[in-house]
Amino acid sequence: MGMSTARLPDRLEVRQVDDYRWLIPRQGPMNVDGLVFADRRLMDEIRDDPSLRQVANVACLPGIVGRSIGMPDIHWGYGFAIGGVAAFDPELGGVISPGGVGYDINCGVRLLRTDVSYDELKPRLSRLMDRIERDVPAGVGEGYESAEKTLSTADVRAVLERGAEWAVERGLGIPDDLAHIEAGGRLSSAEPDRVSGRAVERGRAQLGTVGSGNHFIELGCVREIHHQKAAAALGLELGSIAVLIHSGSRGLGHQVCTETLDVMLDAAARYGIDLPDRQLACAPLDSPEGRDYLGAMAAAANFAFANRQVMSQRVREAFASVLDRPWVDLGITLVYDVAHNNAKWETHRVGSEERRLCVHRKGATRAFPPGHPEVPEAYRDIGQPVLIPGDMGRYSYVLVGTERAYAETFGSTCHGAGRRMSRRQAKKSVRGRDLEREFAQRGIEVRSASRATVAEEVPEAYKDVADVVGVVDAAGIGDRVARLDPVGVLKG
């Protein structure tokens, strides 16, 4: 592969722009500036993380426009930093890079609100968590083994085509759910035939399952409201229970990414693309390789939308069983479902022109402003809901998108707290501690496939999401609406 003679300096120049923005000015082979959102304390942590260089690396790719962006939850990832955003213009030779989407294609978060108060649920919380654990498989590779829940190959292909619609058509949800999912729960650009038989096989028993790592189902109590109008529009009331579901396309999406990386590495060499990092393997958006990946990625994204849809219905049914009332009477409605690992065609202003761009969001959440046509009609006055989970011991946040985000970050914001420790470091740090007792003392019912996962996901392994959200709110790339404190968590 041809390599550029220009190199990024060993020590990147980074300039503070204001209290919440840091510029990595164009240097070496960078085609655009980098921009990182952080306060001084978060930047002190980020400076020693390889993610800052990854922001600069992405700025070197062909056809990138605007800036290469890092969010305040940024940390090292494969190719792109997790918390990275970049937009590419096909007319300028822009590329698609699987490293800018991630292995877990269309990983995302959905929020269900309820009319159930914490006080009402508390005596039955343990039973409810047991029921959810029974009905929604969680853990590495976990899936359904019973014949009625393992899909046929034809069913998987239909899921890849239709996304969340497929689930709703089978009674796993209601039509109104689709109006409250990003893209209506279906990317029409999906090409199921681009997804290999091996990927399909991996997905057959995994629809409606959580997975492992940082994926979860979390019951939270609305403890703070920061934006009364938006909270009312979203149906969030103090003291009420809400449910966050965080998962993606499982083994199917992982397989799509794995199979594409070598193809993209060969394509980059063939098209003469200089890669500052092999993990940024890519191909032009209008190339056969680029189109193949976009079609397969969209199909995997549809699997993820359907996966979260099925889990939502299982959770609704668990509430109904334990509280002995129909879930409709419990007011369990879908607030929103938003992805944070994808690449999507969107129209944005670059300079004085509206341009059709492919926006990569890797561990970053879409945050469209009030009035945008892709924001559900019910939220058109307040902006798109943005769901930012924290760690399993502290809190999570609901925000809404802003005009400033649309103008400055291609309508994007952070996606979570961001790791401070590796999984290995986290496990080492908790040796000898009784984690179950610690969470119980905080009033949190924890269920998990393994103790190791809980050890990897302890609160101190993450940045404090309140700090991350504070930067987002102060910088104007998201408006804080409500805080949810966990009371029950199912982990993989």
MONOR-V104493 format. One record per backbone hydrogen bond with DSSP energy under -1.0 kcal/mol. NH is the residue of the N-H (numbers start at 0). CO is the residue of the C=O. E is the energy in kcal/mol with one decimal. If there is no record, write none. Layout:
NH_CO_E + NH_CO_E
//
This chain:
14_22_-3.1 + 16_20_-2.6 + 17_20_-1.3 + 21_35_-2.4 + 22_14_-3.2 + 23_33_-2.8 + 29_26_-1.8 + 30_58_-3.2 + 33_23_-2.7 + 34_67_-2.6 + 35_21_-2.9 + 36_69_-2.6 + 37_19_-1.1 + 42_38_-2.6 + 43_39_-1.9 + 44_40_-1.0 + 45_41_-2.4 + 46_42_-2.7 + 48_45_-2.5 + 51_48_-1.4 + 53_49_-1.7 + 54_50_-1.9 + 55_51_-1.5 + 56_52_-2.8 + 57_53_-2.4 + 58_54_-1.3 + 59_56_-1.8 + 60_57_-1.7 + 63_60_-1.2 + 64_86_-2.4 + 67_32_-2.2 + 68_84_-2.7 + 69_34_-2.8 + 70_82_-2.9 + 73_70_-1.9 + 74_81_-1.9 + 79_77_-1.6 + 79_98_-1.0 + 81_74_-2.6 + 82_361_-3.7 + 83_80_-1.0 + 83_361_-1.8 + 84_68_-2.2 + 85_359_-1.8 + 87_357_-1.8 + 88_62_-2.6 + 91_88_-1.7 + 92_89_-1.4 + 93_88_-2.3 + 95_282_-2.5 + 99_96_-2.2 + 100_97_-1.7 + 101_97_-2.9 + 104_102_-1.6 + 105_340_-3.6 + 106_103_-1.9 + 107_246_-2.2 + 108_337_-2.6 + 109_244_-2.0 + 110_335_-2.6 + 111_242_-2.7 + 112_332_-2.4 + 114_329_-3.1 + 117_238_-2.7 + 120_116_-2.1 + 121_117_-2.7 + 123_120_-2.3 + 124_121_-1.1 + 127_123_-2.4 + 128_124_-2.6 + 129_125_-2.1 + 130_126_-2.2 + 131_127_-2.6 + 132_128_-2.4 + 133_129_-1.9 + 134_130_-2.2 + 135_131_-2.1 + 138_210_-1.7 + 141_138_-1.4 + 143_204_-3.0 + 148_145_-1.6 + 150_203_-2.7 + 155_151_-2.3 + 156_152_-2.2 + 157_153_-1.9 + 158_154_-2.4 + 159_155_-2.5 + 160_156_-1.3 + 161_157_-2.7 + 162_158_-2.8 + 163_184_-2.4 + 164_161_-1.4 + 165_162_-1.2 + 167_163_-2.3 + 168_164_-2.7 + 169_166_-1.1 + 170_167_-2.0 + 171_166_-2.4 + 172_170_-1.4 + 176_173_-2.0 + 177_174_-1.1 + 179_176_-1.9 + 180_177_-1.1 + 181_336_-2.8 + 183_180_-2.6 + 184_181_-2.0 + 185_182_-1.4 + 189_186_-1.6 + 190_294_-2.2 + 193_190_-2.5 + 194_191_-1.9 + 199_195_-2.3 + 200_196_-2.5 + 201_197_-1.9 + 202_198_-1.4 + 205_202_-1.5 + 208_205_-1.1 + 209_136_-2.6 + 214_211_-1.5 + 215_245_-1.5 + 216_489_-1.8 + 217_243_-3.0 + 218_487_-3.4 + 219_241_-3.1 + 220_484_-2.8 + 221_239_-2.6 + 222_482_-2.2 + 223_482_-1.3 + 225_480_-3.4 + 226_480_-1.5 + 230_226_-2.7 + 231_227_-2.4 + 232_228_-2.0 + 233_229_-2.0 + 235_230_-2.7 + 238_221_-3.1 + 239_236_-2.1 + 240_115_-2.8 + 241_219_-3.0 + 242_111_-2.7 + 243_217_-2.8 + 244_109_-2.4 + 245_215_-2.9 + 246_107_-1.5 + 252_248_-1.4 + 253_249_-1.9 + 254_250_-2.2 + 255_251_-2.0 + 256_252_-2.2 + 257_253_-2.7 + 258_254_-2.6 + 259_255_-1.1 + 260_256_-1.5 + 263_259_-2.6 + 264_260_-2.1 + 265_261_-2.3 + 266_262_-2.2 + 267_263_-2.7 + 268_264_-1.5 + 269_265_-2.3 + 270_266_-2.6 + 271_268_-1.0 + 272_267_-3.0 + 279_276_-2.5 + 280_277_-1.4 + 282_95_-1.6 + 284_93_-2.7 + 286_283_-1.9 + 290_286_-2.8 + 291_287_-2.4 + 292_288_-2.2 + 293_289_-2.4 + 294_290_-2.3 + 295_291_-2.2 + 296_292_-3.5 + 297_293_-2.2 + 298_294_-1.5 + 299_295_-2.4 + 300_296_-2.4 + 301_297_-1.9 + 302_298_-1.6 + 303_299_-1.9 + 304_300_-2.3 + 305_301_-2.3 + 306_302_-2.5 + 307_303_-2.3 + 308_304_-1.8 + 309_305_-2.6 + 310_306_-2.1 + 311_307_-2.2 + 312_308_-1.8 + 313_309_-2.0 + 314_310_-2.3 + 315_311_-2.6 + 316_312_-2.5 + 317_313_-1.9 + 318_314_-2.4 + 319_315_-2.4 + 320_316_-2.2 + 321_317_-2.4 + 322_318_-2.9 + 324_319_-1.2 + 330_327_-1.4 + 331_326_-1.6 + 332_112_-1.4 + 332_330_-1.3 + 334_110_-2.9 + 335_110_-1.1 + 337_108_-2.7 + 339_106_-3.2 + 341_360_-2.0 + 343_358_-2.0 + 345_356_-2.7 + 347_354_-2.4 + 349_352_-3.3 + 352_349_-1.9 + 354_347_-3.4 + 356_345_-3.2 + 357_87_-2.6 + 358_343_-2.9 + 359_85_-3.4 + 360_341_-3.1 + 361_83_-2.6 + 362_339_-2.5 + 363_339_-1.3 + 364_412_-2.2 + 366_410_-3.5 + 370_379_-2.1 + 371_368_-1.7 + 374_371_-1.9 + 378_375_-2.1 + 379_376_-1.3 + 381_378_-1.2 + 382_378_-2.5 + 383_367_-2.2 + 385_398_-3.0 + 387_396_-2.9 + 395_483_-2.6 + 396_387_-2.8 + 397_481_-2.4 + 398_385_-3.2 + 399_478_-1.6 + 400_383_-2.0 + 405_401_-1.8 + 406_402_-2.2 + 407_403_-2.3 + 408_404_-2.7 + 410_404_-2.3 + 412_364_-2.4 + 419_460_-3.6 + 420_460_-2.0 + 425_421_-2.4 + 426_422_-2.3 + 427_423_-2.1 + 428_424_-2.1 + 430_427_-1.0 + 432_429_-2.3 + 434_432_-1.2 + 437_433_-2.1 + 438_434_-2.6 + 439_435_-2.1 + 440_436_-2.4 + 442_439_-1.5 + 443_438_-2.5 + 444_486_-2.8 + 446_488_-3.1 + 448_490_-1.1 + 453_449_-1.2 + 454_450_-2.3 + 455_451_-2.2 + 456_452_-1.3 + 460_457_-2.1 + 461_458_-2.0 + 462_417_-2.9 + 466_463_-1.4 + 467_463_-1.4 + 468_464_-3.0 + 469_465_-1.9 + 470_466_-1.6 + 471_467_-2.0 + 472_468_-2.8 + 473_469_-2.4 + 474_470_-2.7 + 476_471_-1.8 + 478_399_-2.6 + 480_397_-2.9 + 481_397_-1.7 + 482_223_-2.3 + 483_395_-2.9 + 484_220_-2.6 + 486_218_-3.2 + 487_218_-1.7 + 488_444_-3.0 + 489_216_-3.0 + 490_446_-3.0
//
